[in-house]
Amino acid sequence: MRCCDVEALWDDLRDGGEVNRAHVLLHLRTCPPCQRLYEQYEGIAYCLTCLPIVEPPANLVPRIIEHIESSVRSARKPDCVAKIESPVGTLFVAFRSTGITAVTLDRGEGDEVALEHISRRLRRGVVGAQAPAWVSDTLNAFFRTHSPNYDRVDISYLSAFEQSALRAAAQIPPGEVRSYGWIAEKIGAPNAASAVGRVMARNPVRMLYPCHRVVDAAGHLHNYGYGLDVKARILELEGFGGRVPVKTRPAQQV
């Protein structure tokens, strides 16, 4: 019997179940790691039995149901997408009541293609709209101070790893750059530089969460969705003093 099999049977064993009881006990006698885990498990289980029984408030279930229904309605509601002019070109900016959810640069492919691209990245519907003042103000503030109000940017739909990597990138001061490895170290995953690179490449709110300030270990610019010239332009607008080399592919031999 494996350790994982024993862990799966602990509840059954504690409740007096006889299925595989002898095998579980034999494994516990011969496996010190499982012995220690079982002692901890028993201690926690005992403490839980000592807790007083508390009757839930009468309105708890209705409140839970209301919260679930509200969350479902919010998830089904499409994001709005507005076009905003910026120093680097026309931007498509997706937003909802929780904040700005995506920023993409107009590449001349047409509004329909741009909205479809944003919808795929957000994994929900989008509709065209006019930008409310708070959305325009957030983008204008970024190009003015390069430090946006993150209370107005929503990345809650991303994975925990993606969120932590983007929040680490937001700690890089304007006018400076850091490596993917620096981000990985910052979030406690020193071997995840490549994964960090993928997060930066798929960043849905570029510029606001500044993946443009992240370079490779050699200090080269690469993997920017808007193109390396735009990445270099944004760094220039932020006052970056050095010249960041662009990573180029080696020429093919003929």
N, C-alpha and C positions, 0 to 999 in steps of 0.2 A: 504494500500500500504506500502511495506517495504522500508527501506532505500536503499537497493541494487537496488530495482526497480526504485526508483527515480534517482539514479546516472546513471542508464542505459538510462534514458530518457532525461538527461540534454541537450545533443546536439540537440535532436529533439525539445525540448522546446525552446531553444535559437534561432533555425532557424525558429521559428514560427509555428511549428507543433501543431496541435490541438488534437492529440491522447492523451487521458488521461491527458490533460492539467489541468483540474479542480482538478483532484485527486492529481497531483503533487503539485499544488499551495496550496491545503489544507494541504498536508503533511508538506510542508515547513513552513507553519504558525504555526504548532504545534510541530515541531521537532527542537530544538535548535542546535543539532550537525549537522544536514543537512543544517540548515541556515548558519552556519559558513563555512561549506565546499562549499556551493554554492557561498558565497561571495568570497571565495578564487578563485574558478573556474572562476567566472565572472571577477575578477581582472586580472587573467592570460590571459583569452580570450581577454579582452580589450587591454592588452599590446601587444598581438600578432597581433591584427589588426592595431596597430600603427607602426609596423615594416615596413621599406621600402621594396618594391618588388625588388628582386635581380634576374637578369637573370642568370641561371646556365651557367658555361663555356661550350663551344661547345663540348669539349672532355669528359664531365662528364659521359654521358651514355656509350660511348665505354669503358671508364676506369672501370666503375662499372661492365660491362659485362665481361671484361678481368679478373677482380678480382674474380668474381664468377667462371668463367671457370677454373682459376688457382687453386682455393680452391677445386673445384670438382676433378680436376686431382690429386691434392695432397692427397685428402682423399682416392681416389681409389688405389693409389700406395701402394703396400704392404711394411711393415717394413722388414728390413733385420735382421737376427738373427745370431750371431756369438758365438762360444764357447771360453771362456777365462779362463785360470787357475788362481786360487786365493788361499790365505791361508786357506780358509774354504772349498775348493773343486772347481770342474769345474762349471762355471757359463754359462748360456745361456743369452746373452745380446741382446735385440732388440733395433734397432736404425733406425732413418731416418734423413733427412737433418736438422730437427729442434732439434735433440738431442736424448739421450738415452730414450727409452720409456718403457722398462721393463727389469727386472733382476730376474732370477730364478735359483735356485740351481739344478744341475744335480742329480736326485734321482735314477739314474740307470734304468729309464723306457724306454730309447731309445730316439734318436733325434726326431723321428716323433711324439711321444707322447708329448714331451716337447714343440715342435713348435705348436702343436694343442692347448695345454694349454695356451700358450702365445697369440695365435690368438683369442681364446675365450675371454680372459681378455681384449685385445685391441679392440675386435669387428671389426677386419679387417684382411686381409690376411698377411701372413709372408712368407719369403723365406730364406733359408740358405745362408750364405755369410761369407767372411773373414772380420775380424774386422779391420777397418781403424785405423791409429795411434791414432787419437783423442779419439776413444772409449777405446782402451787399456790404453791410458794415463789417462783417467778419472777414470777408475777402479783402476789402479795402484796407482794413487794419493790418492784415498780413503783409501786404505789399508796402505798407507805410512803416511798420515796426518789425516785421518778420517774426512776430511773437503773437500768434492768434489766441483768442479766448477759447480754450479747449472745452469749456462748459457748453459751447455751441457746436461742438463736433462730436458726432455719435459713431463710435466703432464697436458698440456693444454686440453687434451681430457677428463679429470676427471671433476666432478661437482665442483661448487664453494666451497661447504662445504668440499669436499675431499681435494681440493687444499689447502684451508686455514688450515686444520688440519695437513696436511703433512708439510706445510711450518712452522707451529708452532713447530712441532717435530724437524725440522732442526735447530731450535734455541737452542735446548738442547746441551750443550757443550759435546764433546767426553769425555768418562770416567764418565759421570753422568747419572742419570735416573730421570724421572718425571712421574707423574701419568696421567691416562686418564682424570681425573678431572682437572688437571693442564692445559692440552691442551684445554679442553672445556672452562675453564676460559679465557685462552689466546685469544681464537677466539671470545669471547663475547657470548658464549652459555653455561653458567654454568650448565645447566640441561642436557647437551647432552653427558655426559661421555660415556654412552653405545654406542651412535652413533659414537663417536670418536674411541671406541674400534673396531667397525666394519670396519671403514676406515683403521685402522692400520692392521687389519687382511687381508684386501684385497689390501694392498699397492702393486702396480705392480712394483715399483722400490725400493724394500727392500735394505737395507744397505745404498744406496745413500740418500734416504729420510729415516732417521734412526728410524723406528718404533721399532727397538730392544732396544732403549733407553726409551721406554714407558712401565710402569708397572701398576699393579692395585693399588687400594687405600691402600692395605695392604703391598705393596712393593713386590708382588710376580710376577714371570715371568709366562706368559701364553699366548696362542693364537699367536704362531709364526709359520708361514707357513713352515719353514725349520726344525722345531723341537726346543724344548727348549734348548737342548744341544748346538745347533748352535748359538742360541741367547746368551747364556751364554759365548760361545767362542768368539763371536764378541765383547761383552762387555769387556772380558778379554784382547783382543787385543788392545782395546781402552784405557786400563789402569784403568778400573773401580776398585776402591780400596776395595769396600765392597763385602760382599757375599749376592747375591740376592736369597732369597728362591724361590723354584719352587712350584707353586700351584699344588697340587695333589688332586685327587678326594677321598672322604672318602671311606674307605673299606666297601663293602657290607656285611651286616650281614646275617648270614645263620642260 
